[in-house]
Amino acid sequence: MADTARDAPPEQTDFHELEDGEELFPEPATTQESQPASLAAEDISTNSNGPKQDSLFDDDPEDLFAEATEEVSLDSPERDVLLSDGPSPAITPITPPTSVITPRIGHTHDDMFTHSSFDEIEEEEGGDSFDIHISVSDPEKVGDGMNAYMAYKVTTKTSISLFKRNEFAVKRRFSDFLGLHSKLASKYLHIGYIVPPAPEKSIVGMTKVKVGKEDQSSNEFVEKRRSALERYLMRTVKHPILLKDPDVLQFLESSELPRAVSTQALSSAGLLRMVNKAADAVNKMTIKMNESDAWFEEKQQHFENLDVQLRKLHTSVESLVCHRKELSVNTAQFAKSAAMLGNSEDHTALSRALSQLAEVEEKIDQLHQDQANADFYLFSELLGDYVRLLTAVKGVFDHRMKTWQKWQDSQMLLQKKREAEAKLQFTNKPDKLQQAKDEIKEEIEELEGKVQQGERDFEQISKTIRKEVSRFEKERVKDFKTIIIKYLESLVQTQQQLIKYWEAFLPEAKAIS
Amino acid sequence: MMQEGLDDGPDFLSEEDRGPRAVNVDLQTDAMLQVDISDALSERDKVKFTVHTKIPPAPPRPDFDASREKLQKLGEGEGSMTKEEFTKMKQELEAEYLAIFKKTVAMHEVFLCRVAAHPVLRKDLNFHVFLEYNQDLSVRGKNKKEKLEDFFKNVVKSADGVLVAGVKDVDDFFEHEKTFLLEYHNRVKDASAKSDRMIRSHKNAADDINRIASSLYTLGTQDSTDLCKFFLKVSELFEKTRKIEARIAADEDLKLADLLKYYLRESQAAKDLLYRRSRALVDYENANKALDKARAKNRDVLQAETSQQLCCHKFEKISESAKQELIDFKTRRVAAFRKNLVELAELELKHAKGNLQLLQGCLGILKGNT
C-alpha cells in the first residue's frame, strides 16, 4: 500500500490486494478485532485541502484498533459466544401472505435492488462488477409461546470472488441481523463510516406472532419485516468496505451463528445502550467545535434540512397509505351494498347493471389495495429507510466532533504539563527536581504522541466522512430515482386497469332500457 | 403538452358564466294531476277533506360547513404557511366550494323544473312571484307552532305506519309494491351511506397527494443533486393528478351519491304514499263496519251510508293515482339510473385516461433524463 495507491487507477481494487495474499483479514473464527479494509484504492472525489493525505492508515494500525477494541468491549458484550440451549424446536412454516401482497407491480414489489442497478459499474469502487443479490424469504415460526421466533432464509447469489460459492443460503433470525449491525456499528461508525441501520424492533408485532395469531395483521407484520431485512442486507453489502467485513461474510455464509443475546430489548446490554445514547446526546450539546472546514458545516445543515423534509414527506405518504387502504375497504363495502340494491331492483336490465357495477367496484377495491401496498413498500419504506439512514449520517458527524474533542483535550493536557514543566524550573528543592523533571518529560512525550494521534484521527475521520458522504449522496440519488420511477409505473398500471374496468362497464350501463 | 385540457381549474368558473342552459329533466311523468286526500273529518253535517297534491320534494339545504371550516383554518394558519401552501389551499378551497355550489344549483334547478311542469303547481301565484319578482323575497321560516305541528305529524305517521303496514292487501300490485319498496328503501339507504364513505376516503387520499406534492416541491428546491429537477417534475405531476383525483371524487358525488340520496327520498315518498292508501283502506273498512252496525241498529243509516261511500270513493281515487305514480316512479328511476351510471362511467374513463396521460408523460421525461 504505497502512497501512490490513493491516486491509483480504478483497476486496483481491494480484491486485488487480497489475492496478493496480504493478510488484511484474520480468520473469521478468531476475530476479536476485525479490521476494515485499507482505503488505499478508493478514489476521493472531494477536494480535500490540507489534511495529510496518504499513509495515515499505514502508521500504527494496531494503535488505531487498540482504541477500537476498547470501545467495542464497552458496548458489545455479545462478543461472548452463547449457544442457544434447549432441544431443537418444532418448526411451523408460515403461509406467505400472498393474498396481502400481490406482486402485481412489474417486478416483485420488494425487488427494489434489481440487477440492473448494479450493472452500472462504479468506476471509483473498482473494476469488478458489483454483482451480488441477497434475498430474504420463507419466514418460518420456530418454537412455541414466548420463546418462539421467526427464522428467515437468507439467500445470496453472487459472482464476487470473496465468497466461497456462487449461490448459498442460511437461516437467520431477527436478533442475528441486529447482532450483525451492532458489530458493524461498533467497528465502523466511530471512524466515520455510514453503517446502514438495522430494521426496528417491535415488541407488539413480535408478541402477536409469538402468541400464534396468524391473521392478516401479523402476516403483514412478517412481510414488512422480511422486506426490511432484505433491504438492510442489500444496503450493507453495497458498501464496499462493509461487504468485505468478516462478520458480514460469516453472517451470509455460516450455517451456524453464535446467538446475539444482548440485542434483546430488555437485556442489560440494551439498557446500557440506552444510557450511552443519552450520555451522547448530552455530550453533543456541550461540544463547541471550531469548524475550520465549511464543507462540514454545509453538509450538516444540508442533512438537517433533508431530514426535516423527508420526515414530513414520510408522514404524508403514510397517511396516503392509510387512506388508500380505507378507500379499498369502503369500496368493497359499497360493492356489496350495490349488489344488494341490484338484487332488490325489480327492473331486470337495471338490476343487471347494478350487479355489474358491484362487480366493477369489487375489482376496483382490489386495485386500491394493491396500490396501497405499492404506496407502502416502494414509496413509504424508501422514505423510512432514508430517515433512519440520516440518523447514521448524523452519527458520523457527531463522532467527528468527539474525535476533535479528544484531540483538543489531549492538547490542553499537554499544554498544562508543559506549563507545569516550566514551573519546575523555579523550584527550590534540587533533590526532587530531577525526578520530577524526568517524570514530566515522560508524560509530555506521551501526550505529544497522543496529540499527534488525535490530530491524525481527526484528519482521517474527516477524510472518510467526505468520501462516505459522496458515496451516500450518489446512492441516494440512484435509490430515489429508481424507486420513484417504479412507483410511478405502479400508478400507471392502476390507471390502465381502471380504464379496462370502466370500459367494460359502460356498455352495460348503456344497455339499460 | 401535459397541460392541454387537463388543468380544469378555469373550466369550473367558465361553466357558471355561460349563463342559463338547458337541463334534461324527465317531465312527462309529472303531467298528470296528482291528488291525494290525506284525511277526512266527519262532522255533524259536513265532511272536511284535506287535499294534498303531490309536490316534488324540496331540494336539500346546501352544506357549506366543511368549506367554512377550511376557510377558517386557512385564515388562522396564514401566518404559518409558505406562500405556495397558502395559494394551494386557497385553490383547493375554491374548487371545493364551486363543487358544492354546482351541486346545489343542479338540484334547485331540477326542483323548479318539476314544479313548472306540474299542471296545477305551475299556475300557483307563489311560484310566479318566485320566478318573476326581481327583488329579494322575504321568506318567513316556519315558526315554532308550525315546526311543532310537523314534528307531531311525523310521529303520528310513523306510529300509524307500523299499524297500517301490517294490513295485507288484496290487490297483488300493491302488495308487491309494498314488499318491494320496503326492501328497496333500506338498501338504497345503505348504498347511499356506503357511497358517501367511499367518496370521503377518495377525497382524503387526494388531500394526501396534495401534501406529498408540496413536500416534493420543497425537497426539489432544497436539493443540490440531480434529484432537484427530478423532485420538481414529480411534484408537478402529483399536483395535476391530485386535481384529477379530487374531480373524480366530486363527480362520483354528483352522479352516484346524489342519485342514491335522491332515490332514498323518493322511495320514502313512495312509501308514504302507500301508507296514505293503507290508511284510506282502513278508514274504508271501518266505514263498512260502521254501516253494518248502523243497519243492524237501524240508526243513522243514511249518515253511515254517506260516510262509507265517501271513504270508498276516496280509497278508489287514491288507489288509482297511487298505482300510476308508482309505475312512473319506476320509469323515472330506471331512466335516472341509466343516465347517471352512463355519465359516471364516462367520467371515470375520462379521468383515468387523463391520469394515465400525465403519468406516462412524466415517466417518459424522467426516464429519458436518468
Interface residues (C-beta under 8 A of the other chain):
Chain A: H302 N305 L306 Q309 L310 K312 L313 S316 V317 S319 L320 H323 R324 E326 L327 N330 T331 Q333 F334 K336 S337 A338 M340 L341 N343 S344 E345 D346 H347 A349 L350 A353 L354 L357 E473 R476 V477 F480 K481 I484 I485 L488 E489 L491 V492 Q495 Q496 L498 I499 W502 E503 F505 L506 A509 K510 I512 S513
Chain B: F180 E183 Y184 R187 V188 D190 A191 K194 S195 R197 M198 R200 S201 H202 N204 A205 D208 I209 R211 I212 S215 L216 T218 L219 Q222 D223 S224 T225 D226 L227 F230 V234 L237 T241 K330 R333 V334 F337 R338 L341 V342 L344 A345 E346 E348 L349 A352 K353 N355 L356 L359 Q360 C362 L363 L366 K367 T370
